[in-house]
Amino acid sequence: MNKNIKIVLFIALFIAFISTVSYCSAPYDTETAKMINIRKTVSGDGYILRRETIVEQSSKGAFEASVKDGVRVSSGSSVGVTISGNYNETLVKKLEDVTKRIEDVKKSGDFADIYASDEARIFSALRDITREIRQNARSQSLSLAAQNAHQLKTLLEKKYSSENAGAAQELLSELEEEKASLEAQLGGIRENVVAGASGYFYTSLDGLEQKTPEKELFAITTSKISKFANTLKTYEKPQNYVGKIVDTYAWYLVASIPKEDAELLKKGSFITLSIDEGTPIQATIEAINPDEVGTAAIVIKCTRDAGGIFEKRRVSFEICYEEYSGLYVPSAAIRIRDDVTGVYVINQNESVSFRAVDIILQEEDFFIVRSSYKPAEDVPYSALKIYDDILVNPEVLRKSELTE
C-alpha cells in the first residue's frame, strides 16, 4: 500500500475515533424539579394610626380610672371619676401616688404566691433593681432611675407582703385611710368621666391620637410623616386629657419608603402585611403619594387584629406584594418544540423526553412553572412533574448518546 495512502487512512481513523469518544462521552447537566416559593417584598419602618377619641375630664382634679387599659367600653359608659373640690396640685399628686400604691399592694398577693417559698429569688430581684438604679444614675438617665425607684418601692412592699400577709393588709388599710383623707381635703367631689365612643380604653397618650377622616389620611405626605418622631419625643399631655378610646374597626399603617419600592406597589391592591415580624395578615394599599425627593408616602388599611396592634405606634413592617409557588426550572433548560414551551428530562433508562411547562414567573436565571399544569388535549407532550431530572444543557443532545 502506498505510504501516502496509509498516512491518510490513519488520519481518517484517528478523526473517527476522536469523534466517537466525543459522541459517547459528551457531558450533560441535570437539575431535579423541586417546589420553590418566591415572595417579593418591601420593608421598612412606619406608624400605626387609628381612630382615637380623647377622653377628657371637665374639671380639675385627680382622675381615678374604673377600667383597666385594653378593656372594651361602650360609648357613654363610665371609665372613671375626677375627684375635685378645693383643687390643690400637691394633694392631687399625693392622691395619685397613694392610689397607685394601693393597686400595687393589692397585686402583691400574686407576688407572694410566687416568691414566698423562695426567699433567695426575692433578694436577687432586689439586687437587680438596685444595680439598675446605680447604672441609670451614673448615666444621668433620671427618668429610668425614677422608674427603678418606683419598682424598688413596689418590690419592697411585695416582699413585705410575701413575708406577712397580715402586715400587707394593715399597709393596705393605712393607704386607704390616707386616700380617704386626701379626698376629704380636696373636697371629695366625684365627677363621672365617660367614654365618648366605643372601643378599647387606654390611659397612655402620645400626641398622634386623631379622628382624621380617611380622605385626609389618604392624602398624607412624607413631610407630615417625618414629623411624627419628634411629636412622640416632645409630647406633653394636657391636664384635662385622661385617656383615649381606640376604634377597633380598622387601623392604618403609614410610612415613607423609597420611590423605587413604591413603584412595585399598586394602589387598591391586596397585599400580605407583617408587623414587627408577626403573623402575616391581609391588608389593602389605599394610597401611594410620591414626593419630589425620591420617596413616597404609603397608606395601608387593615381590619384584622395583628396581636397588640391597638397599643402599638412605631413599628417595623414587611409588605408581600407578590408570591409565587411552583417548580424551579433553570433558564438554560427552557426550549420550544412544536410551538410548545417545555424542557427535556432524563428518564431512568437514560432516554430523553420533552415535557411541557406553564411559566408563572420569569427571572433572569430561572423560571417558576405551575406544578399542577395539565396541557391541553392538542398538546402532544405530558407536563413536567416534581422530581423529574431536567436537562440543563439540552444542546448536548445533538452529540451525545441520549436519544429522544
Salt bridges, closest charged atoms under 4 A:
GLU52 OE2 - ARG50 NE 3.00
GLU52 OE2 - LYS244 NZ 3.52
GLU52 OE1 - ARG313 NH2 3.02
GLU64 OE1 - LYS179 NZ 2.85
GLU64 OE2 - ARG190 NH2 3.48
ASP97 OD1 - LYS93 NZ 3.06
ASP104 OD1 - LYS100 NZ 2.99
ASP104 OD2 - HIS150 NE2 3.50
ASP118 OD2 - ARG121 NE 3.87
ASP128 OD1 - ARG131 NH1 3.11
GLU157 OE2 - ARG101 NH2 2.70
GLU163 OE2 - LYS159 NZ 2.53
GLU183 OE2 - ARG190 NH1 3.24
ASP206 OD2 - ARG313 NE 2.78
GLU209 OE2 - LYS244 NZ 3.16
GLU209 OE2 - ARG313 NH2 3.62
GLU214 OE2 - LYS301 NZ 3.19
ASP276 OD2 - LYS312 NZ 3.37
GLU318 OE1 - ARG39 NH1 3.14
ASP358 OD2 - ARG370 NE 2.89
GLU363 OE2 - LYS40 NZ 3.21
GLU395 OE1 - ARG335 NH2 3.38
GLU404 OE1 - ARG337 NH1 2.28
